[in-house]
């Protein structure tokens, strides 16, 4: 007879076999791919600079590359002869250098002047002449090693000359002269031996020091040192642009960056610390010269360096131009001078500078404005968060001024210019929002990439003459269009600017042809303020990148104007220290204005046009919180502000269209009404638990409001907010048990009222029952009732009768709905008392009753009876057995409980599948019960 395993065992066996088959298949596929790659002829070696991975060829290790066989370990390759030679030459040159240094420092004094000169001349001349001979024989690496040795020897020669021939010469001055001479020597040497890579970068490094050390040795002022640094940076920039070799240009670029940064820092420090406008002119000239040098270098620099040069130039111009008026005004107002200079940088849009340089200048302008705004943030944060300190002393009395209510120790006199900065920035953003199309036309030559022409865009990847396949010619980085072009054939467009088609490209292809223009290619530019969501490019080329739409940018400008204008007015009140009443009224009026702006644009869509109303809504909420906290200093101000805010938000919810904004307005109005009820309790001098029923007025109104709105989307948020208010009332009543029972009963009434509606019945019905039962228990506990059954059984019996009649009428009704509340009303309070009852009668009677309920539930397949009875029976039995368990556990050895726990785990683990099936059967059995 054939053995048939159980279904679970057979399923596990099938899963293992399928996994083994999948692993074997993957192994065979990997081996097949490797064999196919081995049978292919080797690809030709790419030319220098050619990067096939940039044109779609998979790089090594990528998913498209030929795979190695499973388990393949690449063999260790022996060191290449060239690599070994370089290591040997490096070690040899290092040893010779150490020997030369030791000879110069240690053995120099034991030789006469003639011997010293002869040794120096002979060794240095030999080290300089040897690379020329070695280069003619093709020994380039050896020549590089000897050139490095010669460089060290020339430095040692300079040290030796100073130590012997000119010991009394100033060290800095001699170093400056020596550095200049060595720089010139190594420049000539590097140009003569063009195959060597070391001499020219070494000359660039040496050229950094002559002017700096010369100015330092002459005791020149800091301004002269700055000019020396700037002159060195200009020289480095010229070498970086026209120098020979990559190493030379990189070295010059690094050195020029360091020197230019140092020069500009010197100029900035002198400009900031100038005693007057005349004292700031000379540092300003240094900064302007540095800016001119950076812009001059941006003409021929690559894109990234050109933008960096534009940023540096813009910041230098701001420091130079703004430093003169900043020195003439008080220190607190100097930020306005720099802000004005930063805003003036936008005029560079109309200059003939390269596009990338102008972009860098605009970035510098934005950085200056952002820095000025950052200086105003501490004051604005103090205005918004300062009233939080009033929570500890509510209604203590109206303070004398706005600052006294904030409780901040900020130096307000030093923030005098902060409101002006915010106001100016808000005005500019507001002007940009108002005249956005005109701004887009002004900035069109700068920010617009290749816009599709009437015939379509240039082809992606087209060469200068319309030939397809020229690398990079059609990419945005190369200046070409990034969309599949219009024109007769693929690749027929030119890589010029403006999307001009190549000569002969008619663009008359039918839709769907390879050269047809993409849909929407003839639309307006992305910056013109049209509908958001449309990409700024017309096609779907791989290199094309999505830009924000004009509507989104315009909306961001409008939102920024609203936020900054609101912050300017708030901060101005604190700086001017207006009276407290004026500050409270002003913040409330600002909230009203923001709400009007939010209501006016509510529901305007999901594109950038919704940015202004959404921002106004968020700022209005923040302003409402700040105004509410500020009003807590005075009782009258609290009622006035929260009453006005509640009315404003309620009116806004009525005027706003259906949507999230309307729900937010309604929720804010509900919160304001709840706070007002709390104020009323405090005014009546009620204790917190006595004021709890008063707080329930707003939740009661939300229940009525929900019944009126029914399925309106605003109803649910308002009712949930009312429920949170009811939870606050419960929290206030916790210290006093009788009031807590009253509040719970009132909450149950509200939940029962909400349960009348069909859409709320499922949740509110259970909640009402739970609240009523909980209120009963709390009332019994507060009355110190020792026999709760006398109060719960009269409730349980009618409830069970009603449930029985409900089940007879509707056999499909849930047992939890029919019998659950009635049973819980008696079993749970009795269980709570039984756990603290030292006698045996109550636990015995409770156990018998729970056993009877459990058996009835099992007999009639009623889930509520089975689970409630079983849980109460188990907890009651645990309470009765607990003392004996403790005694037995104390008598057992300490190692026995862990051993029993481990044995239990082993048994469960060994029979895991069976236990899992038993648990599923139990779950299914319970699920089939009513």
Protein Blocks (a to p, Z undefined) as FASTA:
>chain_A
ZZdddfklmmmmmmmmmmmmmmmmmmmmmmmmmmmmmmpccdddddehiafklnopaceh
iakbccddehiacddddddfklmmmmmmmmmmmmmmmmmmmmmmmmmmmpcfklmmmmmm
mmmmmmmmmmmmmmmnopamlmmmmmmmmmmmmmmmmmmmmmmmmmmbcfklmmmmmmmm
mmmmmmmmmmmmmmbmklmmmmmmmmmmmmmmmmmmnopafklmmmmmmmmmmmmmmmmm
mmgcjklmmmmmmmmmmmmmmmmmmmmmmmmmpcbfklmmmmmmmmmmmmmmmmmmmmmm
cfklmmmmmmmmmmmmmmmmmmmmmmmpcfklmmmmmmmmmmmmmmmmmmcbdfklmmmm
mmmmmmmmmmmmmmmmmmmmmmmmmmmmmmmmghkbpcfblmlmnopabdfklmmmmmmm
mmmmmmmmmmmmmmmmmmmmmmmmmmpccdddfkopcdehiafkopahiehklgmknopa
cbdcedjbehkaccbehhiacehilolacehiaklccehklmccfklopaehiafbfblc
fkbccdddfklmmmmmmmmmmmmmmmmmmmmmmmnopafklmmmmmmmmmmmmmmmmmmm
goibjblklmmmmmmmmmmmmmmmmmmmmmmmpmklmmmmmmmmmmmmmmmmmmpccdjk
lmmmmmmmmmmmmmmmmmmmmmnopafklmmmmmmmmmmmmmmmmmmnmmafklmmmmmm
mmmmmmmmmmmmmmpmklmmmmmmmmmmmmmmmmmpmklmmmmmmmmmmmmmmmmmmmmm
mnopablmlmmmmmmmmmmmmmmmmmmmmmmbcfklmmmmmmmmmmmmmmmmmmmmmbfk
lmmmmmmmmmmmmmmmmmnopaklmmmmmmmmmmmmmmmmmmmmmmmmmmpcfklmmmmm
mmmmmmmmmmmmmmmmmmmmmmmmmmmpZZ
